[in-house]
Amino acid sequence: MILPQPQSNSDLYMHVRVVISMIVGLCITTLLSGFARFVQHPRREHASLLHLGWAASLLLWIIHFWWWEFRLSAVRVWNFGTYFFIIFYAILFYSLCTFLFPTDLKDYNGYEDYFLSRRRWFFGFLAMTLVADVIDTSLKGAVYFHSFGVEYPIRIVGYLVLCGVASYTRSRRAQLAFLAVSFVYQVSYIARLYGTQ
């Protein structure tokens, strides 16, 4: 049985954008609700620079992801596999958001203890988003992929190595160093890549 296809690739692209928008909306809602807890219950919720730093970094990463996905309009051929992959990629970000803000902390001594206890899950999923990023960029065409130059593969490999190290060390100093490097680089990368566009 052959199912009828959408009238155009633009129809599929719009459909994908709607679904991704829903997932990105859940991501941002989860993070903003998490941030609000510290305002609502300042005595009960003890803030951690490490935890809040990664939450802020992830918010920036998600905003960048959504802008990045505008280039999906360059994908010429859509099929269910491509559609499934893009949705899976967005779900990885939502998973990271839920890892940062669990429903309760009864078994942990605050957010920092929770984050360090679940660091392998967090950095494992962060590494998966980086691998997904390479596939996603490839889907947009060879010209687009190569337009980022040699920095792009170096960036991906560098992040993967740091995710591997961060997933194994509980050292607060090492974790904060990775956070600082990641956040500063991410801001720099976005500024250099997009400028004022």
Backbone as ProteinMPNN parsed JSONL, in Angstrom:
{"seq_chain_A": "MILPQPQSNSDLYMHVRVVISMIVGLCITTLLSGFARFVQHPRREHASLLHLGWAASLLLWIIHFWWWEFRLSAVRVWNFGTYFFIIFYAILFYSLCTFLFPTDLKDYNGYEDYFLSRRRWFFGFLAMTLVADVIDTSLKGAVYFHSFGVEYPIRIVGYLVLCGVASYTRSRRAQLAFLAVSFVYQVSYIARLYGTQ", "coords_chain_A": {"N_chain_A": [[0.841, -1.192, 0.0], [0.645, 2.159, -0.893], [0.989, 5.184, 0.594], [-0.551, 8.412, 0.284], [1.461, 11.259, -0.454], [2.513, 14.341, 1.171], [1.657, 17.555, -0.251], [3.9, 19.151, -0.81], [7.42, 19.624, -0.009], [7.591, 21.772, 1.663], [5.249, 21.642, 3.111], [5.714, 19.425, 4.751], [7.945, 20.359, 6.119], [6.831, 22.492, 7.592], [5.127, 21.041, 9.227], [6.97, 19.539, 10.73], [8.287, 21.644, 12.022], [6.26, 22.581, 13.719], [5.921, 20.424, 15.497], [8.502, 20.269, 16.633], [8.552, 22.775, 17.812], [6.702, 22.432, 19.869], [8.077, 20.628, 21.534], [10.4, 22.074, 22.138], [9.163, 24.153, 23.469], [8.296, 22.787, 25.774], [10.794, 22.224, 26.853], [11.839, 24.811, 27.481], [9.857, 25.674, 29.239], [10.188, 23.83, 31.341], [12.774, 24.517, 32.245], [12.461, 27.272, 32.944], [10.468, 27.066, 34.884], [11.894, 25.644, 36.738], [13.905, 27.516, 37.42], [12.251, 29.392, 38.617], [11.565, 28.211, 41.019], [13.548, 28.83, 42.833], [13.095, 31.452, 43.37], [10.543, 31.395, 44.373], [10.756, 29.727, 46.628], [13.092, 30.479, 48.406], [14.384, 29.745, 50.798], [13.965, 27.065, 51.062], [14.85, 25.911, 48.687], [18.042, 25.452, 47.848], [20.343, 27.164, 46.071], [22.727, 26.227, 43.562], [25.765, 26.994, 42.102], [26.955, 25.404, 40.142], [24.849, 23.73, 39.27], [22.813, 25.632, 38.508], [24.289, 27.016, 36.649], [24.644, 25.132, 34.571], [21.984, 24.839, 33.894], [21.367, 27.392, 32.881], [23.174, 27.441, 30.766], [22.176, 25.341, 29.247], [19.696, 26.397, 28.534], [20.502, 28.446, 26.798], [21.68, 26.826, 24.87], [19.45, 25.453, 23.877], [17.912, 27.526, 22.771], [19.663, 28.273, 20.766], [19.653, 25.864, 19.324], [17.015, 25.876, 18.332], [17.063, 28.074, 16.631], [19.019, 27.158, 14.896], [17.688, 25.027, 13.712], [16.08, 26.233, 11.884], [17.258, 26.031, 9.479], [16.433, 23.647, 8.483], [14.764, 23.964, 6.421], [16.243, 23.695, 4.189], [16.412, 21.038, 3.649], [15.827, 18.733, 1.19], [14.535, 16.308, 0.652], [12.149, 14.643, 2.446], [11.443, 12.066, 4.756], [9.991, 9.397, 6.745], [12.006, 8.454, 8.425], [13.846, 10.601, 8.607], [12.175, 12.52, 9.753], [11.557, 11.226, 12.208], [14.109, 11.15, 13.361], [14.715, 13.924, 13.723], [12.763, 14.639, 15.584], [13.533, 12.975, 17.68], [16.025, 14.088, 18.254], [15.26, 16.598, 19.296], [13.927, 15.671, 21.559], [16.021, 14.72, 23.083], [17.086, 17.074, 24.14], [14.965, 17.85, 25.765], [15.036, 15.782, 27.63], [17.48, 16.339, 28.907], [16.755, 18.701, 30.196], [14.866, 17.759, 32.051], [16.506, 16.164, 33.58], [17.971, 18.068, 34.932], [16.108, 19.358, 36.55], [14.544, 17.658, 38.699], [11.538, 15.966, 39.935], [11.515, 15.78, 42.709], [13.822, 16.102, 45.514], [14.378, 14.321, 47.523], [16.154, 12.224, 48.083], [18.632, 13.379, 48.024], [21.216, 15.776, 48.872], [20.462, 18.514, 48.169], [20.575, 20.464, 45.057], [23.114, 20.446, 43.858], [24.371, 18.112, 44.818], [22.569, 16.289, 43.753], [22.943, 16.788, 40.982], [25.652, 16.046, 40.619], [25.448, 13.385, 41.303], [23.946, 12.401, 39.234], [25.434, 12.905, 37.02], [26.54, 11.291, 34.992], [24.366, 10.468, 33.465], [23.468, 12.99, 32.596], [25.716, 14.088, 31.161], [26.092, 12.028, 29.379], [23.759, 12.129, 27.82], [24.099, 14.703, 26.851], [26.328, 14.318, 25.256], [25.15, 12.668, 23.349], [23.462, 14.508, 22.104], [25.325, 16.017, 20.766], [26.383, 14.222, 18.891], [24.03, 13.778, 17.483], [23.754, 16.333, 16.485], [25.722, 16.468, 14.517], [24.708, 14.651, 12.629], [22.292, 15.929, 12.048], [23.233, 18.347, 10.948], [24.465, 17.321, 8.689], [22.251, 16.438, 7.275], [21.31, 18.755, 6.192], [22.767, 19.247, 3.999], [25.86, 18.984, 2.074], [27.238, 21.325, 1.388], [26.325, 23.148, 3.279], [27.204, 21.862, 5.61], [30.023, 21.928, 5.311], [30.392, 24.627, 5.376], [30.915, 25.51, 7.905], [33.524, 25.1, 8.388], [36.747, 23.967, 9.691], [36.513, 24.27, 12.387], [34.087, 23.27, 13.298], [34.06, 20.277, 13.389], [36.17, 20.04, 15.24], [35.108, 21.337, 17.44], [32.955, 19.599, 18.085], [34.306, 17.15, 18.671], [35.932, 18.034, 20.771], [33.997, 18.753, 22.714], [32.837, 16.218, 23.121], [34.954, 14.791, 24.269], [35.314, 16.272, 26.639], [32.8, 15.852, 27.795], [33.01, 13.145, 28.321], [35.061, 13.134, 30.253], [33.881, 14.752, 32.251], [31.742, 13.169, 32.981], [32.838, 11.261, 34.575], [34.228, 12.405, 36.699], [33.842, 13.677, 40.004], [34.802, 15.98, 40.927], [34.34, 19.193, 42.017], [35.644, 21.486, 41.208], [36.684, 20.769, 38.691], [34.283, 20.289, 37.35], [33.084, 22.836, 37.412], [34.96, 24.204, 35.905], [34.654, 23.021, 33.367], [32.017, 23.795, 32.862], [32.321, 26.62, 32.769], [34.105, 26.954, 30.587], [32.558, 25.782, 28.569], [30.248, 27.448, 28.524], [31.267, 30.036, 27.946], [32.499, 29.512, 25.495], [30.275, 28.722, 23.995], [28.735, 31.086, 23.874], [30.563, 32.686, 22.485], [30.769, 31.221, 20.103], [28.163, 31.358, 19.027], [27.956, 34.14, 18.702], [30.005, 34.634, 16.843], [29.191, 33.019, 14.751], [26.604, 33.837, 13.976], [26.474, 36.582, 14.377], [24.87, 39.62, 14.1], [22.634, 38.691, 12.906]], "CA_chain_A": [[0.0, 0.0, 0.0], [1.399, 3.409, -0.973], [0.231, 6.284, 1.178], [-0.369, 9.694, -0.42], [2.484, 12.138, 0.099], [2.114, 15.747, 1.273], [1.742, 18.261, -1.521], [5.241, 19.682, -1.037], [8.348, 19.528, 1.113], [7.308, 22.87, 2.591], [4.197, 21.156, 4.012], [6.375, 18.571, 5.739], [8.801, 21.217, 6.942], [5.971, 23.207, 8.535], [4.654, 20.05, 10.199], [8.099, 19.252, 11.617], [8.502, 22.841, 12.854], [5.229, 22.634, 14.761], [6.223, 19.397, 16.504], [9.711, 20.69, 17.341], [8.172, 23.922, 18.648], [6.059, 21.902, 21.07], [9.097, 20.038, 22.405], [11.225, 23.187, 22.613], [8.34, 24.837, 24.465], [8.381, 22.0, 27.01], [12.155, 22.424, 27.38], [11.952, 26.142, 28.081], [8.953, 25.687, 30.393], [10.835, 23.068, 32.416], [13.886, 25.303, 32.784], [11.967, 28.488, 33.599], [9.785, 26.638, 36.115], [12.963, 25.299, 37.674], [14.493, 28.767, 37.915], [11.263, 30.071, 39.463], [11.541, 27.58, 42.346], [14.499, 29.508, 43.721], [12.463, 32.717, 43.749], [9.355, 31.065, 45.159], [11.126, 29.094, 47.905], [14.534, 30.716, 48.563], [14.939, 29.061, 51.969], [13.857, 25.618, 50.873], [15.65, 25.519, 47.52], [19.388, 26.014, 47.951], [20.924, 27.269, 44.732], [24.088, 25.75, 43.331], [26.347, 27.619, 40.914], [27.169, 24.36, 39.14], [23.55, 23.316, 38.738], [22.18, 26.749, 37.806], [25.12, 27.331, 35.493], [24.303, 24.213, 33.485], [20.616, 25.14, 33.47], [21.454, 28.584, 32.031], [23.881, 27.033, 29.554], [21.254, 24.523, 28.458], [18.7, 27.304, 27.96], [21.154, 29.062, 25.644], [21.866, 25.766, 23.88], [18.147, 25.154, 23.279], [17.57, 28.666, 21.913], [20.533, 28.113, 19.6], [19.132, 24.71, 18.58], [15.801, 26.251, 17.616], [17.493, 28.928, 15.521], [19.768, 26.259, 14.013], [16.752, 24.17, 12.986], [15.461, 26.984, 10.796], [17.91, 25.569, 8.252], [15.787, 22.427, 7.98], [14.092, 24.318, 5.167], [17.144, 23.306, 3.098], [16.288, 19.595, 3.407], [15.045, 18.574, -0.038], [13.728, 15.088, 0.684], [11.714, 14.253, 3.783], [10.814, 10.758, 4.914], [9.684, 9.156, 8.151], [13.262, 8.316, 9.162], [14.351, 11.949, 8.885], [11.219, 13.111, 10.699], [11.757, 10.575, 13.508], [15.4, 11.584, 13.899], [14.627, 15.318, 14.176], [11.976, 14.634, 16.824], [14.396, 12.353, 18.69], [17.037, 15.097, 18.588], [14.619, 17.567, 20.19], [13.616, 14.98, 22.816], [17.266, 14.669, 23.86], [17.172, 18.328, 24.896], [13.959, 17.814, 26.835], [15.556, 14.867, 28.652], [18.489, 17.084, 29.666], [16.038, 19.645, 31.073], [14.26, 17.026, 33.166], [17.596, 15.716, 34.455], [18.399, 19.195, 35.764], [15.069, 19.724, 37.517], [13.717, 16.486, 39.028], [10.293, 16.267, 40.646], [11.853, 16.004, 44.122], [15.231, 15.894, 45.878], [14.348, 13.656, 48.827], [17.302, 11.334, 48.277], [19.869, 14.115, 47.778], [21.483, 16.961, 49.695], [20.404, 19.698, 47.331], [20.705, 20.328, 43.607], [24.48, 20.109, 43.442], [24.554, 16.689, 45.093], [21.77, 15.582, 42.747], [23.592, 16.91, 39.675], [26.865, 15.227, 40.605], [25.038, 11.981, 41.355], [23.365, 12.045, 37.932], [26.27, 13.516, 35.982], [26.756, 10.389, 33.852], [23.179, 10.583, 32.625], [23.439, 14.314, 31.977], [26.758, 14.246, 30.143], [25.845, 11.019, 28.354], [22.754, 12.671, 26.901], [24.691, 15.859, 26.18], [27.164, 13.752, 24.192], [24.255, 12.197, 22.287], [22.99, 15.666, 21.335], [26.426, 16.438, 19.894], [26.396, 13.278, 17.769], [22.826, 14.096, 16.712], [24.015, 17.602, 15.816], [26.488, 16.168, 13.299], [23.767, 14.049, 11.677], [21.358, 16.986, 11.681], [23.942, 19.268, 10.05], [24.67, 16.595, 7.43], [20.97, 16.389, 6.566], [21.071, 20.045, 5.541], [23.569, 19.299, 2.785], [27.317, 19.039, 2.195], [27.687, 22.726, 1.332], [26.023, 23.718, 4.598], [28.086, 21.217, 6.588], [31.401, 22.416, 5.145], [30.448, 26.078, 5.565], [31.371, 25.792, 9.27], [34.974, 24.969, 8.426], [37.381, 22.948, 10.528], [36.143, 24.467, 13.795], [32.918, 22.463, 13.667], [34.435, 18.952, 13.909], [37.002, 20.202, 16.442], [34.147, 21.664, 18.507], [32.22, 18.385, 18.455], [35.232, 16.211, 19.317], [36.32, 18.628, 22.049], [32.875, 18.599, 23.644], [32.673, 14.796, 23.445], [36.022, 14.439, 25.215], [34.999, 16.909, 27.918], [31.64, 15.147, 28.363], [33.524, 11.895, 28.866], [35.788, 13.438, 31.493], [32.932, 15.272, 33.241], [30.849, 12.107, 33.447], [33.552, 10.389, 35.513], [34.803, 13.101, 37.857], [32.948, 14.405, 40.912], [35.501, 17.181, 41.356], [33.562, 20.409, 41.782], [36.493, 22.421, 40.462], [36.716, 20.322, 37.298], [32.946, 20.486, 36.793], [32.903, 24.274, 37.196], [35.842, 24.6, 34.805], [34.0, 22.598, 32.128], [30.861, 24.679, 32.697], [32.784, 27.951, 32.367], [34.636, 26.85, 29.221], [31.43, 25.497, 27.684], [29.361, 28.608, 28.4], [31.981, 31.115, 27.249], [32.675, 29.109, 24.101], [28.969, 28.726, 23.339], [28.409, 32.49, 23.586], [31.491, 33.109, 21.437], [30.428, 30.507, 18.866], [26.926, 31.942, 18.506], [28.253, 35.513, 18.276], [30.813, 34.599, 15.62], [28.469, 32.317, 13.691], [25.42, 34.555, 13.523], [26.632, 38.024, 14.464], [23.621, 40.33, 14.416], [21.565, 38.174, 12.046]], "C_chain_A": [[0.882, 1.249, 0.0], [0.518, 4.54, -0.459], [0.456, 7.562, 0.387], [0.632, 10.572, 0.309], [1.934, 13.554, 0.253], [2.354, 16.462, -0.048], [3.141, 18.775, -1.822], [6.107, 19.465, 0.186], [8.091, 20.632, 2.128], [6.205, 22.483, 3.57], [4.799, 20.309, 5.124], [7.231, 19.397, 6.683], [7.978, 21.96, 7.986], [5.457, 22.269, 9.62], [5.748, 19.745, 11.217], [8.347, 20.434, 12.547], [7.497, 22.929, 13.998], [5.552, 21.649, 15.877], [7.458, 19.789, 17.312], [9.396, 21.864, 18.27], [7.528, 23.469, 19.948], [7.096, 21.369, 22.05], [10.007, 21.122, 22.978], [10.463, 23.988, 23.671], [8.358, 24.12, 25.805], [9.744, 22.181, 27.672], [12.251, 23.744, 28.14], [11.054, 26.264, 29.308], [9.578, 24.981, 31.586], [11.948, 23.88, 33.064], [13.397, 26.539, 33.531], [11.218, 28.163, 34.888], [10.803, 26.276, 37.184], [13.622, 26.531, 38.264], [13.552, 29.45, 38.91], [11.209, 29.481, 40.869], [12.429, 28.325, 43.335], [13.978, 30.874, 44.165], [11.286, 32.448, 44.682], [9.699, 30.54, 46.552], [12.626, 29.257, 48.165], [15.158, 29.996, 49.757], [14.934, 27.545, 51.802], [14.757, 25.119, 49.747], [17.009, 26.212, 47.588], [20.062, 25.983, 46.577], [22.358, 26.766, 44.706], [24.596, 26.39, 42.053], [26.514, 26.6, 39.795], [25.853, 23.978, 38.467], [22.883, 24.431, 37.929], [22.969, 27.157, 36.563], [24.803, 26.438, 34.309], [22.885, 24.451, 32.989], [20.603, 26.354, 32.539], [22.126, 28.254, 30.702], [22.967, 26.228, 28.64], [20.164, 25.376, 27.82], [19.259, 27.986, 26.714], [21.299, 28.052, 24.511], [20.554, 25.478, 23.144], [17.697, 26.284, 22.359], [18.391, 28.61, 20.624], [20.036, 26.977, 18.715], [17.918, 25.114, 17.739], [16.124, 27.162, 16.435], [18.202, 28.091, 14.456], [18.811, 25.453, 13.14], [15.968, 24.918, 11.916], [16.015, 26.512, 9.453], [17.355, 24.24, 7.746], [15.028, 22.696, 6.691], [14.938, 23.925, 3.961], [17.062, 21.816, 2.78], [15.33, 19.383, 2.243], [14.085, 17.393, 0.023], [13.426, 14.724, 2.13], [11.13, 12.849, 3.732], [10.604, 10.522, 6.405], [10.949, 9.046, 8.993], [13.844, 9.665, 9.553], [13.481, 12.644, 9.928], [11.435, 12.557, 12.109], [13.047, 11.054, 14.154], [15.325, 13.004, 14.461], [13.845, 15.409, 15.486], [12.805, 14.055, 17.965], [15.456, 13.342, 19.176], [16.456, 16.119, 19.572], [14.317, 16.944, 21.555], [14.856, 14.844, 23.689], [17.414, 15.931, 24.712], [16.16, 18.352, 26.04], [14.42, 16.902, 27.976], [16.594, 15.565, 29.522], [17.827, 18.056, 30.642], [15.446, 18.934, 32.28], [15.319, 16.472, 34.105], [18.016, 16.835, 35.408], [17.379, 19.557, 36.84], [14.146, 18.534, 37.776], [12.46, 16.9, 39.797], [10.517, 16.455, 42.139], [13.312, 15.651, 44.372], [15.362, 15.135, 47.199], [15.588, 12.813, 49.112], [18.646, 12.046, 48.154], [19.989, 15.317, 48.707], [21.545, 18.211, 48.821], [20.669, 19.409, 45.862], [22.112, 19.935, 43.165], [24.776, 18.632, 43.667], [23.789, 15.853, 44.076], [22.478, 15.598, 41.391], [24.823, 16.015, 39.586], [26.533, 13.739, 40.634], [24.508, 11.496, 40.013], [24.189, 12.582, 36.764], [26.462, 12.603, 34.77], [25.561, 10.39, 32.911], [23.194, 11.912, 31.876], [24.469, 14.424, 30.859], [26.665, 13.182, 29.056], [24.842, 11.517, 27.328], [23.276, 13.906, 26.17], [25.583, 15.395, 25.03], [26.299, 13.261, 23.032], [23.72, 13.356, 21.459], [24.069, 16.153, 20.368], [26.536, 15.532, 18.673], [25.191, 13.549, 16.868], [23.014, 15.387, 15.919], [24.769, 17.387, 14.503], [25.566, 15.591, 12.228], [22.804, 15.104, 11.148], [21.991, 17.961, 10.689], [24.174, 18.624, 8.691], [23.395, 16.552, 6.599], [20.724, 17.659, 5.757], [21.96, 20.255, 4.318], [25.054, 19.489, 3.024], [27.835, 20.471, 2.21], [27.485, 23.386, 2.69], [26.977, 23.17, 5.651], [29.491, 21.807, 6.524], [31.525, 23.925, 5.348], [30.95, 26.46, 6.959], [32.874, 25.614, 9.436], [35.463, 23.904, 9.389], [36.987, 23.092, 11.998], [35.008, 23.543, 14.22], [33.297, 21.062, 14.158], [35.309, 19.025, 15.155], [36.111, 20.489, 17.643], [33.438, 20.411, 19.006], [33.116, 17.416, 19.212], [35.647, 16.732, 20.692], [35.238, 18.475, 23.103], [32.692, 17.14, 24.063], [33.72, 14.337, 24.456], [35.71, 15.009, 26.594], [33.782, 16.272, 28.586], [32.078, 13.833, 28.991], [34.232, 12.104, 30.188], [34.814, 13.858, 32.589], [32.004, 14.193, 33.782], [31.512, 11.225, 34.496], [34.097, 11.1, 36.742], [33.729, 13.815, 38.679], [33.579, 15.716, 41.373], [34.698, 18.433, 40.995], [34.358, 21.405, 40.948], [36.533, 22.062, 38.978], [35.366, 20.555, 36.621], [32.683, 21.964, 36.494], [33.762, 24.777, 36.038], [35.212, 24.238, 33.465], [32.803, 23.495, 31.826], [31.289, 26.04, 32.167], [33.277, 27.949, 30.926], [33.491, 26.663, 28.23], [30.574, 26.735, 27.449], [30.024, 29.733, 27.613], [32.147, 30.772, 25.775], [31.352, 29.171, 23.347], [28.548, 30.144, 22.964], [29.275, 33.001, 22.436], [31.117, 32.502, 20.089], [29.182, 31.111, 18.219], [27.185, 33.35, 17.964], [29.021, 35.526, 16.96], [30.054, 33.991, 14.448], [27.345, 33.158, 13.105], [25.554, 36.069, 13.569], [25.329, 38.679, 14.879], [22.458, 39.833, 13.571], [20.366, 37.751, 12.878]], "O_chain_A": [[1.781, 1.363, 0.832], [-0.552, 4.815, -1.003], [1.551, 7.775, -0.133], [0.649, 10.623, 1.539], [0.997, 13.933, -0.449], [3.162, 16.02, -0.865], [3.532, 18.83, -2.988], [5.612, 19.164, 1.272], [8.344, 20.453, 3.32], [6.206, 22.927, 4.718], [4.44, 20.454, 6.292], [7.244, 19.167, 7.892], [8.385, 22.049, 9.145], [5.361, 22.65, 10.786], [5.489, 19.696, 12.42], [8.593, 20.241, 13.738], [7.849, 23.308, 15.114], [5.469, 21.988, 17.057], [7.465, 19.66, 18.536], [9.914, 21.935, 19.385], [7.774, 24.049, 21.006], [7.011, 21.622, 23.252], [10.346, 21.093, 24.161], [11.05, 24.445, 24.651], [8.427, 24.76, 26.854], [9.841, 22.279, 28.895], [12.687, 23.786, 29.29], [11.436, 26.882, 30.302], [9.508, 25.474, 32.712], [12.055, 23.926, 34.29], [13.867, 26.822, 34.633], [11.319, 28.898, 35.871], [10.614, 26.555, 38.368], [13.87, 26.59, 39.468], [13.992, 30.011, 39.913], [10.845, 30.179, 41.815], [12.106, 28.437, 44.517], [14.375, 31.387, 45.211], [11.063, 33.174, 45.651], [9.027, 30.861, 47.531], [13.36, 28.268, 48.147], [16.345, 29.671, 49.727], [15.792, 26.843, 52.336], [15.349, 24.044, 49.841], [17.102, 27.426, 47.404], [20.312, 24.92, 46.01], [23.095, 26.866, 45.687], [23.923, 26.333, 41.024], [26.245, 26.899, 38.632], [25.767, 23.914, 37.241], [22.441, 24.206, 36.802], [22.398, 27.585, 35.56], [24.701, 26.911, 33.177], [22.606, 24.286, 31.801], [19.908, 26.348, 31.523], [21.703, 28.725, 29.646], [22.976, 26.403, 27.421], [19.75, 25.112, 26.691], [18.574, 28.092, 25.697], [21.072, 28.374, 23.345], [20.551, 25.283, 21.929], [17.158, 26.028, 21.282], [17.878, 28.866, 19.535], [20.002, 27.112, 17.492], [17.812, 24.737, 16.572], [15.528, 27.035, 15.366], [18.002, 28.297, 13.259], [19.088, 25.221, 11.963], [15.262, 24.296, 11.121], [15.337, 26.582, 8.428], [17.767, 23.76, 6.689], [14.689, 21.769, 5.955], [14.428, 23.831, 2.845], [17.584, 21.373, 1.757], [14.172, 19.795, 2.296], [12.967, 17.462, -0.487], [14.335, 14.522, 2.935], [10.418, 12.488, 2.794], [10.992, 11.348, 7.231], [10.973, 9.489, 10.141], [14.284, 9.855, 10.687], [13.983, 13.271, 10.86], [11.489, 13.312, 13.08], [13.081, 11.331, 15.353], [15.818, 13.26, 15.559], [14.215, 16.161, 16.386], [12.785, 14.574, 19.081], [15.744, 13.418, 20.37], [17.096, 16.46, 20.567], [14.436, 17.608, 22.584], [14.749, 14.852, 24.916], [17.821, 15.858, 25.872], [16.461, 18.815, 27.14], [14.215, 17.215, 29.148], [16.589, 15.404, 30.742], [18.282, 18.215, 31.775], [15.515, 19.439, 33.401], [15.066, 16.322, 35.3], [18.374, 16.575, 36.557], [17.752, 20.014, 37.921], [13.093, 18.412, 37.15], [12.341, 18.038, 40.249], [9.787, 17.213, 42.778], [13.956, 14.991, 43.556], [16.353, 15.296, 47.912], [16.018, 12.706, 50.26], [19.692, 11.397, 48.176], [19.0, 15.806, 49.253], [22.576, 18.88, 48.755], [20.948, 18.275, 45.472], [22.278, 19.18, 42.207], [25.364, 17.976, 42.807], [24.289, 14.837, 43.593], [22.602, 14.566, 40.732], [25.014, 15.31, 38.596], [27.256, 12.926, 40.057], [24.61, 10.312, 39.694], [23.687, 12.696, 35.646], [26.538, 13.086, 33.64], [25.727, 10.322, 31.694], [22.96, 11.955, 30.669], [24.135, 14.809, 29.738], [27.111, 13.407, 27.931], [25.037, 11.356, 26.124], [22.938, 14.132, 25.008], [25.594, 16.004, 23.961], [26.669, 13.418, 21.868], [23.538, 13.22, 20.249], [23.761, 16.644, 19.282], [26.753, 16.005, 17.557], [25.311, 13.551, 15.643], [22.494, 15.52, 14.811], [24.487, 18.045, 13.502], [25.631, 15.987, 11.064], [22.533, 15.166, 9.949], [21.36, 18.353, 9.707], [24.092, 19.292, 7.661], [23.444, 16.62, 5.37], [20.01, 17.634, 4.754], [21.914, 21.306, 3.679], [25.469, 20.07, 4.027], [28.759, 20.795, 2.956], [28.362, 24.093, 3.187], [27.496, 23.916, 6.481], [30.079, 22.145, 7.552], [32.633, 24.446, 5.478], [31.363, 27.599, 7.178], [33.435, 25.933, 10.485], [34.698, 23.053, 9.843], [37.114, 22.142, 12.77], [34.967, 23.085, 15.362], [32.889, 20.685, 15.257], [35.206, 18.169, 16.034], [36.328, 19.953, 18.73], [33.335, 20.19, 20.212], [32.738, 16.915, 20.271], [35.707, 15.973, 21.658], [35.52, 18.112, 24.246], [32.421, 16.86, 25.231], [33.414, 13.588, 25.383], [35.828, 14.309, 27.6], [33.737, 16.163, 29.811], [31.59, 13.447, 30.053], [34.032, 11.344, 31.136], [34.903, 13.382, 33.72], [31.53, 14.29, 34.914], [30.825, 10.514, 35.23], [34.401, 10.446, 37.74], [32.834, 14.463, 38.137], [32.964, 16.475, 42.122], [34.416, 18.693, 39.825], [33.805, 22.085, 40.083], [36.43, 22.935, 38.116], [35.309, 20.968, 35.463], [32.128, 22.302, 35.448], [33.351, 25.66, 35.286], [35.227, 25.041, 32.531], [32.596, 23.906, 30.684], [30.691, 26.557, 31.223], [32.92, 28.824, 30.137], [33.457, 27.305, 27.18], [30.214, 27.04, 26.312], [29.412, 30.314, 26.717], [31.962, 31.625, 24.907], [31.305, 29.616, 22.2], [28.058, 30.375, 21.859], [28.782, 33.665, 21.524], [31.143, 33.182, 19.063], [29.153, 31.347, 17.011], [26.691, 33.708, 16.895], [28.731, 36.325, 16.07], [30.243, 34.389, 13.299], [27.153, 33.193, 11.889], [24.823, 36.772, 12.871], [24.751, 38.323, 15.906], [21.409, 40.476, 13.521], [19.365, 37.29, 12.328]]}, "name": "protein", "num_of_chains": 1, "seq": "MILPQPQSNSDLYMHVRVVISMIVGLCITTLLSGFARFVQHPRREHASLLHLGWAASLLLWIIHFWWWEFRLSAVRVWNFGTYFFIIFYAILFYSLCTFLFPTDLKDYNGYEDYFLSRRRWFFGFLAMTLVADVIDTSLKGAVYFHSFGVEYPIRIVGYLVLCGVASYTRSRRAQLAFLAVSFVYQVSYIARLYGTQ"}
